[in-house]
Amino acid sequence: MFTGIVQGTATVQEASQVGRNKRLEIVFPAGVMLSQQLGASVAINGVCLTVAEIGHDVLTFDVIDTTLALTNIGQLQAGDTVNFERAAKMGDEIGGHVMSGHIMTSVTVSMIEKVEESVHIRFTTDRQDEVDARRYLFNKGYVGLNGSSLTISDIGNDWLEVSLIPETIRLTTFGSLSIGDKVNLEIDAHTQATVDTVERILKERGVVLP
């Protein structure tokens, strides 16, 4: 489980193809992975990955092909910067919202606007294959973007927008995003459960949904 409060950024030291999968070696800031264990979970750009090897401030992760196809992890190369969060412990303060690290889809940066100290970023949410996250997104609702718990500040038919404060820009990779970049999206599990339940009840009552 994760809280969506990104703890900082790390750097991809090596990204190597292993058959259809990928092996990532990621360098973390000194000391932040002390007492980390093999098999533990770490969110990288919001994707829950399992620690396969531990070195000095370097963790290695194996990423399967389905994750590579669904997320921006497949695009990572040596030198790229990623958001990270260690798994939450019982009793930790949840400053964001509960997140699983299971990405639903990716969205594309379509607009970046800086207004004084804040930054507004818009993402297109076009339907991809059979995945349509739009039914779970609404104004002022929660969303996970590259592992960061954010509130949707505005939304349209095929886009959503978030507004970021300087502290979020400082701690994450959002400040280095460019138009066309892919960002991982995780919807709020409680929202998904509510929407799915309401839709199921309406269908059972014969209500035709759009």
FENCORGI-V965674 format. One record per residue. N is the residue number from 1. RES is the residue in three letters. SS is DSSP state (alpha for helix, beta for strand, coil for the rest). Layout:
N RES SS
N RES SS
This chain:
1 MET coil
2 PHE beta
3 THR coil
4 GLY coil
5 ILE coil
6 VAL coil
7 GLN coil
8 GLY beta
9 THR beta
10 ALA beta
11 THR beta
12 VAL beta
13 GLN beta
14 GLU beta
15 ALA beta
16 SER beta
17 GLN beta
18 VAL beta
19 GLY coil
20 ARG coil
21 ASN beta
22 LYS beta
23 ARG beta
24 LEU beta
25 GLU beta
26 ILE beta
27 VAL beta
28 PHE coil
29 PRO coil
30 ALA coil
31 GLY coil
32 VAL coil
33 MET coil
34 LEU coil
35 SER coil
36 GLN coil
37 GLN coil
38 LEU coil
39 GLY coil
40 ALA coil
41 SER beta
42 VAL beta
43 ALA beta
44 ILE beta
45 ASN coil
46 GLY coil
47 VAL beta
48 CYS beta
49 LEU beta
50 THR beta
51 VAL beta
52 ALA beta
53 GLU beta
54 ILE beta
55 GLY coil
56 HIS coil
57 ASP coil
58 VAL beta
59 LEU beta
60 THR beta
61 PHE beta
62 ASP beta
63 VAL beta
64 ILE coil
65 ASP alpha
66 THR alpha
67 THR alpha
68 LEU alpha
69 ALA alpha
70 LEU alpha
71 THR coil
72 ASN alpha
73 ILE alpha
74 GLY alpha
75 GLN alpha
76 LEU coil
77 GLN coil
78 ALA coil
79 GLY coil
80 ASP coil
81 THR beta
82 VAL beta
83 ASN beta
84 PHE beta
85 GLU beta
86 ARG beta
87 ALA coil
88 ALA coil
89 LYS coil
90 MET coil
91 GLY coil
92 ASP coil
93 GLU coil
94 ILE coil
95 GLY coil
96 GLY coil
97 HIS coil
98 VAL coil
99 MET beta
100 SER coil
101 GLY coil
102 HIS coil
103 ILE coil
104 MET coil
105 THR beta
106 SER beta
107 VAL beta
108 THR beta
109 VAL beta
110 SER beta
111 MET beta
112 ILE beta
113 GLU beta
114 LYS beta
115 VAL beta
116 GLU coil
117 GLU coil
118 SER beta
119 VAL beta
120 HIS beta
121 ILE beta
122 ARG beta
123 PHE beta
124 THR beta
125 THR coil
126 ASP coil
127 ARG coil
128 GLN beta
129 ASP coil
130 GLU coil
131 VAL beta
132 ASP coil
133 ALA alpha
134 ARG alpha
135 ARG alpha
136 TYR alpha
137 LEU coil
138 PHE coil
139 ASN coil
140 LYS coil
141 GLY coil
142 TYR beta
143 VAL beta
144 GLY beta
145 LEU beta
146 ASN coil
147 GLY coil
148 SER beta
149 SER beta
150 LEU beta
151 THR beta
152 ILE beta
153 SER beta
154 ASP beta
155 ILE beta
156 GLY coil
157 ASN coil
158 ASP coil
159 TRP beta
160 LEU beta
161 GLU beta
162 VAL beta
163 SER beta
164 LEU beta
165 ILE coil
166 PRO alpha
167 GLU alpha
168 THR alpha
169 ILE alpha
170 ARG alpha
171 LEU alpha
172 THR coil
173 THR coil
174 PHE alpha
175 GLY alpha
176 SER alpha
177 LEU coil
178 SER coil
179 ILE coil
180 GLY coil
181 ASP coil
182 LYS beta
183 VAL beta
184 ASN beta
185 LEU beta
186 GLU beta
187 ILE beta
188 ASP coil
189 ALA alpha
190 HIS alpha
191 THR alpha
192 GLN alpha
193 ALA alpha
194 THR alpha
195 VAL alpha
196 ASP alpha
197 THR alpha
198 VAL alpha
199 GLU alpha
200 ARG alpha
201 ILE alpha
202 LEU alpha
203 LYS alpha
204 GLU alpha
205 ARG coil
206 GLY coil
207 VAL coil
208 VAL coil
209 LEU coil
210 PRO coil
